[in-house]
């Protein structure tokens, strides 16, 4: 029974690690969503400013300074989008790593639970054999001896 108690404690530790992995995955997912929303916002700003620039070009009511400002701002947006895309890729990899860790934690818990079930089954079989031996002994001891 000491083995069973030890396995129960191991399962508790593994369950705790599994819950920590779940929490870490949720945090990574939230961070990824935040970074993705920032990227989406930058892309929206880019499309809005590109549309505004096209509108200004079509109206032919734009001076060189204003055109330079638009192009500089659009170039800055492209740089920010590239940087944010890299951040999103990093956060995606981090989330995938956390997901892998969570799957491994589930696997470890399941493995220990299967081991515990085997130990319980072995103990039950051992007890059944012992009970059967005792019953056989009692039966044999009551038989008349010739």
C-alpha positions as CSV (number, residue, x, y, z in Angstrom):
1,X,0.0,0.0,0.0
2,X,3.0,2.3,0.4
3,X,3.5,2.1,-3.4
4,X,-0.1,3.2,-3.9
5,X,0.3,6.1,-1.5
6,X,3.4,7.2,-3.3
7,X,1.7,6.9,-6.7
8,X,-1.2,9.0,-5.4
9,X,1.2,11.7,-4.3
10,X,3.0,11.6,-7.7
11,X,-0.4,12.0,-9.4
12,X,-1.1,15.0,-7.2
13,X,2.2,16.6,-8.2
14,X,1.6,15.8,-11.9
15,X,-2.0,17.2,-11.7
16,X,-0.5,20.4,-10.2
17,X,2.0,20.7,-13.0
18,X,-0.8,20.1,-15.5
19,X,-2.9,22.9,-14.0
20,X,0.2,25.2,-14.1
21,X,0.7,24.3,-17.8
22,X,-3.0,25.1,-18.5
23,X,-2.6,28.5,-16.8
24,X,0.6,29.2,-18.8
25,X,-1.1,28.2,-22.0
26,X,-4.0,30.6,-21.3
27,X,-1.6,33.4,-20.5
28,X,0.3,32.8,-23.7
29,X,-2.9,32.7,-25.7
30,X,-4.0,36.0,-24.2
31,X,-0.6,37.6,-25.0
32,X,-0.8,36.2,-28.6
33,X,-4.3,37.7,-29.0
34,X,-3.2,41.1,-27.7
35,X,-0.2,41.1,-30.1
36,X,-2.4,40.0,-33.0
37,X,-4.9,42.7,-32.3
38,X,-2.1,45.3,-32.3
39,X,-1.0,43.9,-35.7
40,X,-4.5,44.1,-37.0
41,X,-4.8,47.7,-35.8
42,X,-1.5,48.6,-37.5
43,X,-2.7,47.0,-40.7
44,X,-6.0,48.9,-40.5
45,X,-4.1,52.2,-40.0
46,X,-2.0,51.3,-43.1
47,X,-5.1,50.6,-45.2
48,X,-6.9,53.8,-44.0
49,X,-3.8,56.0,-44.7
50,X,-3.2,54.4,-48.0
51,X,-6.8,55.0,-49.0
52,X,-6.6,58.6,-47.7
53,X,-3.4,59.1,-49.8
54,X,-5.1,57.7,-52.9
55,X,-8.0,60.0,-52.3
56,X,-5.7,62.9,-52.0
57,X,-3.8,61.9,-55.2
58,X,-7.1,61.6,-57.1
59,X,-8.3,64.9,-56.0
60,X,-5.0,66.5,-57.2
61,X,-5.2,68.7,-54.2
62,X,-2.0,67.7,-52.5
63,X,1.3,69.5,-52.0
64,X,4.8,68.0,-51.8
65,X,5.2,68.3,-48.1
66,X,1.9,66.6,-47.4
67,X,2.8,63.8,-49.8
68,X,6.1,63.4,-48.1
69,X,4.4,63.1,-44.7
70,X,2.0,60.4,-46.0
71,X,4.8,58.4,-47.5
72,X,7.0,58.7,-44.4
73,X,4.1,57.7,-42.1
74,X,3.2,54.7,-44.4
75,X,6.8,53.6,-44.4
76,X,6.8,53.8,-40.6
77,X,3.7,51.7,-40.5
78,X,5.3,49.1,-42.7
79,X,8.3,48.9,-40.4
80,X,6.0,48.6,-37.4
81,X,3.9,45.9,-39.1
82,X,7.1,43.9,-39.9
83,X,8.2,44.2,-36.3
84,X,4.8,43.3,-35.0
85,X,4.6,40.3,-37.4
86,X,7.9,39.0,-35.9
87,X,6.5,39.5,-32.4
88,X,3.3,37.6,-33.3
89,X,5.4,34.8,-34.8
90,X,7.4,34.6,-31.6
91,X,4.3,34.5,-29.4
92,X,2.8,31.8,-31.7
93,X,5.9,29.7,-31.2
94,X,5.8,30.3,-27.5
95,X,2.1,29.3,-27.3
96,X,2.8,26.1,-29.4
97,X,5.6,25.3,-26.9
98,X,3.2,25.8,-24.0
99,X,0.7,23.6,-25.8
100,X,3.3,20.8,-26.2
101,X,4.2,21.1,-22.5
102,X,0.5,20.8,-21.6
103,X,0.1,17.7,-23.8
104,X,3.1,16.2,-22.1
105,X,1.7,17.0,-18.7
106,X,-1.5,15.2,-19.6
107,X,0.5,12.3,-20.9
108,X,2.5,12.1,-17.7
109,X,-0.7,12.2,-15.5
110,X,-2.3,9.4,-17.6
111,X,0.8,7.3,-17.4
112,X,1.0,7.5,-13.6
113,X,-2.7,6.8,-13.4
114,X,-2.3,3.7,-15.5
115,X,0.6,2.6,-13.3
116,X,-1.6,3.2,-10.2
117,X,-4.4,1.1,-11.7
118,X,-1.9,-1.8,-12.4
119,X,-0.7,-1.6,-8.8
120,X,-4.2,-1.7,-7.5
121,X,-5.0,-4.6,-9.8
122,X,-1.9,-6.5,-8.7
123,X,-2.7,-5.9,-5.0
124,X,-6.3,-7.1,-5.5
125,X,-5.1,-10.2,-7.3
126,X,-2.6,-10.8,-4.5
127,X,-5.3,-10.5,-1.9
128,X,-7.6,-12.8,-3.9
129,X,-4.9,-15.4,-4.1
130,X,-4.2,-15.1,-0.4
131,X,-7.9,-15.4,0.4
132,X,-8.2,-18.5,-1.8
133,X,-5.2,-20.1,-0.1
134,X,-6.8,-19.6,3.2
135,X,-10.1,-21.0,2.1
136,X,-8.4,-24.0,0.6
137,X,-6.5,-24.5,3.8
138,X,-9.7,-24.4,5.8
139,X,-11.5,-26.8,3.5
140,X,-8.5,-29.2,3.5
141,X,-8.2,-29.1,7.2
142,X,-11.9,-30.2,7.6
143,X,-11.6,-33.2,5.4
144,X,-11.4,-36.5,7.2
145,X,-8.0,-38.1,7.1
146,X,-7.7,-41.7,6.1
